[in-house]
Amino acid sequence: MLFAANPRRLASEGTFSATPTSLAFGDVPVGTKNTRIIELKNGTTANILISEISATGSGFSVSGINTPTTLHAGGAVQFDVGFLPKASGTVDGTMTVTESNGSKLTVALSGTGEGSSRALEVSPASVAFGDVDVNATSTADVTLKNGGNSNLSVTSVTSSGTGLSTTGVAANTTIEPGQSATIKAEYAPKAAGSLSGAITIASNASNGTITVPVSGTAVTSEPSGSPVVDLKWNASPSSGVSGYAVYRGTASGGPYTKLSTVTATSYTDSTVTAGKEYFYVVTAVNADGSSGYSNQASVTVP
């Protein structure tokens, strides 16, 4: 007489299990991969040889583990299960762990492919700088937000209008769903007049290219008296400092001409000319001489 037996582990040997016991990915945009972690735990008193780990169901996959592999008694291992839907709709699947003795451990998989969307939200809808002095600079932020469920690519950001420029978002910048990027708009007029410009954002969003109108007025302020430049700096931490020498140049990096030596940490330069740019440095003075130049500060006199 022949007997057929099904191999099994005794209860005293513990169990071989997966956590979680089922995996629901929920809504995932078509063409976007979502990954979750599965842990296998060998709660038995013997080593387990895993011969294969596989996934069935359209879009499901396993990564992060090679088979065959041995899971030692009391040990655990983690790996990834992915869902990359190729079409809209709900998909059911199964992840199967096969042991060398033929035993199988299964985890139910499910997910829904959701049609991808890219919606570019721009705030504010327009920028008004108001009055800006000639040779001065005014800035404003323009926020770009991806209101869709798929990555959005900003292909270009351009500006038009005299004195208007933008930074902060380069060509081919990717904005993930729910995330934002900020354009820094700068208006730096060199002559009096009105600005009627625009910032144009091109992307692969479903709402296409968006234009943000920009306005402003460059004005020339009437001086109330002779122009001056007020300078302030932090005190030197060195001991024995008796004062500070103030230097000025007309080009970045010098050469510099000494203006005065003062005991305070401030100085007013009243020998400047409107419309010119100046560069300032200071040195700390003690009984042994002067320190090196401080960091350079620059200013354009209105």
C-alpha positions in Angstrom: 0.0 0.0 0.0 1.3 3.5 -0.9 0.8 6.5 1.3 1.0 10.2 0.1 2.0 12.8 2.7 1.9 16.6 2.6 5.0 18.1 4.2 4.2 20.6 6.9 5.9 22.2 9.9 4.9 21.2 13.4 3.2 24.0 15.4 6.0 23.9 17.9 8.4 25.0 15.1 6.6 28.3 14.6 5.4 29.9 11.3 6.8 31.4 8.1 4.9 34.6 7.5 4.6 37.8 5.4 3.9 41.3 6.6 1.5 42.7 5.5 -0.6 39.8 4.6 -2.3 41.7 1.8 -1.2 44.8 -0.1 -3.5 47.5 -1.5 -1.8 50.2 -3.6 -4.9 52.3 -4.0 -5.1 54.8 -6.9 -1.8 55.1 -8.9 -1.5 57.3 -12.0 -1.0 55.3 -15.2 2.6 55.2 -16.1 3.8 55.9 -12.5 5.4 53.3 -10.3 4.4 53.0 -6.7 6.5 50.8 -4.4 5.7 49.1 -1.1 7.8 47.0 1.3 7.1 43.4 2.2 8.8 41.6 5.1 9.2 37.8 5.3 9.8 36.4 8.7 11.0 32.8 9.5 9.6 32.1 12.9 10.5 28.4 12.7 13.4 26.6 14.2 14.9 25.6 10.8 16.4 27.4 7.9 14.1 28.0 4.9 15.3 27.9 1.3 13.2 30.3 -0.8 13.5 29.1 -4.4 11.3 31.8 -6.1 9.4 35.0 -5.4 7.1 36.2 -8.1 4.1 38.5 -8.8 1.1 38.0 -11.0 -1.3 40.6 -12.2 -0.7 43.4 -14.8 1.7 46.0 -13.5 2.9 44.1 -10.3 6.5 43.3 -9.8 9.1 42.2 -7.2 12.5 43.7 -6.7 15.2 44.0 -4.1 15.8 40.3 -3.5 17.5 37.5 -5.4 16.4 33.9 -5.4 17.3 31.2 -4.4 18.0 32.6 -0.9 18.2 31.1 2.5 16.2 32.6 5.3 17.7 31.5 8.6 15.7 30.4 11.6 14.3 33.4 13.4 15.5 35.7 10.6 13.7 38.2 8.4 14.2 39.8 5.0 12.6 42.8 3.3 12.0 43.5 -0.4 9.9 45.7 -2.7 6.6 45.0 -4.5 5.8 47.6 -7.2 2.7 48.5 -9.1 3.0 50.3 -12.4 -0.4 50.5 -14.1 -0.4 50.6 -17.8 -4.1 51.4 -18.2 -7.0 52.8 -16.1 -8.9 50.3 -14.0 -8.6 48.0 -11.0 -6.1 45.2 -11.1 -5.9 42.2 -8.7 -2.8 40.1 -8.4 -0.8 37.8 -6.1 2.8 37.8 -4.8 3.9 34.2 -4.3 6.9 33.0 -2.2 7.8 29.4 -3.2 10.0 27.2 -0.9 12.3 24.5 -2.1 9.9 21.9 -0.7 7.1 23.2 -2.9 5.2 25.1 -0.1 3.9 28.5 -1.1 3.1 31.6 0.8 0.9 34.2 -0.9 0.0 37.8 -0.5 -3.0 39.3 -2.2 -2.2 42.4 -4.3 -4.6 45.1 -5.6 -4.4 48.5 -7.2 -6.2 50.9 -9.5 -4.7 52.6 -12.5 -5.8 56.2 -12.6 -5.7 58.4 -15.7 -2.7 60.8 -15.4 -3.2 64.6 -15.1 -0.9 67.6 -15.0 -2.4 70.9 -14.0 -0.2 74.0 -13.6 -1.5 76.4 -11.0 0.1 79.9 -11.0 -0.1 82.4 -8.2 -0.5 85.4 -8.4 -2.3 85.7 -11.7 -0.6 89.1 -12.3 2.3 91.1 -10.8 2.1 94.8 -10.2 5.4 96.4 -9.0 4.0 99.9 -8.6 6.5 102.8 -8.5 10.1 101.7 -8.5 13.0 104.2 -8.5 15.3 104.2 -11.5 18.5 102.2 -10.7 16.7 100.5 -7.8 15.4 96.9 -7.8 12.1 95.4 -6.7 11.3 91.6 -6.6 8.2 89.5 -6.5 7.5 85.8 -6.2 5.4 83.8 -8.6 4.5 80.3 -7.4 4.0 77.3 -9.7 2.1 74.3 -8.3 1.4 71.0 -9.8 -2.3 70.4 -9.1 -2.4 67.1 -11.0 -1.3 63.5 -10.1 1.7 63.1 -12.4 5.1 64.8 -12.7 4.9 68.1 -14.5 7.8 69.5 -16.6 8.3 73.2 -16.9 10.0 73.5 -20.3 10.8 77.2 -20.2 10.2 80.5 -18.3 10.7 83.7 -20.3 10.1 87.4 -19.5 9.4 90.4 -21.7 9.5 94.1 -20.8 12.4 96.5 -20.2 14.1 95.9 -16.9 12.2 92.7 -16.1 14.0 89.4 -15.5 13.3 86.0 -13.8 15.3 83.4 -11.9 14.6 80.4 -9.8 13.0 78.0 -12.2 15.2 76.7 -15.0 14.2 75.0 -18.2 13.1 71.4 -17.8 12.4 71.7 -14.1 10.2 68.8 -12.8 7.5 69.5 -10.3 6.0 66.5 -8.5 2.3 66.2 -7.8 1.3 68.6 -5.0 4.7 70.3 -5.0 5.6 73.9 -5.9 8.5 75.9 -7.4 9.0 79.6 -7.2 10.0 82.1 -9.9 11.7 85.2 -8.6 10.6 88.2 -10.8 12.9 91.2 -10.7 12.2 94.7 -12.0 15.4 96.9 -12.2 14.6 99.9 -14.4 17.4 102.1 -15.7 15.3 104.9 -17.0 11.9 106.4 -16.2 8.8 105.0 -17.9 6.1 102.4 -17.6 6.5 98.6 -17.7 3.9 96.5 -19.6 5.5 93.1 -19.6 4.8 89.5 -19.0 6.2 86.2 -17.6 5.5 83.2 -19.8 5.6 79.7 -18.4 5.6 76.8 -20.9 5.0 73.2 -19.7 3.5 69.9 -20.5 0.5 70.6 -18.3 -2.9 70.1 -19.7 -3.7 73.8 -19.4 -0.7 74.6 -21.7 1.3 77.8 -21.7 0.4 80.4 -19.0 1.2 84.1 -19.3 1.4 86.3 -16.2 1.0 90.1 -17.0 3.5 92.3 -15.2 3.2 96.1 -14.7 5.2 98.8 -13.0 6.4 102.4 -13.3 10.0 103.5 -13.2 10.3 106.9 -11.4 13.1 109.4 -10.7 12.9 110.6 -7.2 13.7 114.3 -6.6 16.6 114.5 -4.2 15.9 116.4 -1.0 19.6 117.3 -0.7 23.1 116.1 -1.5 23.2 112.2 -1.7 25.0 110.3 1.1 25.8 106.7 1.8 25.4 105.4 5.4 27.8 102.6 6.3 27.5 100.2 9.3 29.6 97.2 10.3 30.0 94.8 13.2 32.7 95.4 15.8 35.9 93.5 15.4 36.3 90.6 18.0 40.0 91.3 18.2 41.4 92.9 21.4 43.1 96.3 21.3 41.1 97.7 18.4 41.3 101.5 18.6 39.3 102.3 15.5 38.4 101.5 11.9 39.7 102.8 8.6 37.1 103.2 5.8 38.0 102.7 2.2 36.1 103.3 -1.1 36.6 102.2 -4.6 34.8 102.6 -7.9 35.3 99.1 -9.2 34.6 95.8 -7.5 37.7 94.4 -5.8 39.4 97.8 -5.7 41.7 99.7 -5.9 40.4 101.5 -2.8 41.0 105.0 -1.4 41.0 105.7 2.3 38.2 108.0 3.3 38.7 108.3 7.1 39.5 106.6 10.4 36.7 106.5 12.9 36.2 105.0 16.4 32.6 104.1 15.8 31.2 101.1 13.8 29.5 103.5 11.3 30.4 106.1 8.8 28.5 108.5 6.5 30.0 109.2 3.1 28.8 112.5 1.8 31.2 112.7 -1.1 29.2 110.6 -3.5 27.6 111.3 -6.8 24.1 110.3 -7.8 23.9 107.5 -10.3 27.3 106.1 -9.6 28.2 102.7 -8.0 30.7 102.6 -5.1 32.5 99.7 -3.3 33.4 99.9 0.4 35.7 98.0 2.8 36.9 98.6 6.3 39.9 97.5 8.4 40.3 97.3 12.1 43.2 99.4 13.5 45.2 98.6 16.6 48.7 99.5 17.9 50.3 97.0 15.5 48.7 98.4 12.4 45.6 97.4 10.4 43.8 94.2 9.7 43.0 92.9 6.3 40.0 94.3 4.3 36.5 93.3 5.4 34.0 91.8 3.1 33.1 94.3 0.3 29.8 96.2 0.3 28.5 97.9 -2.8 25.8 100.6 -3.4 24.5 102.5 -6.3 23.6 106.1 -5.3 20.1 107.0 -6.5 
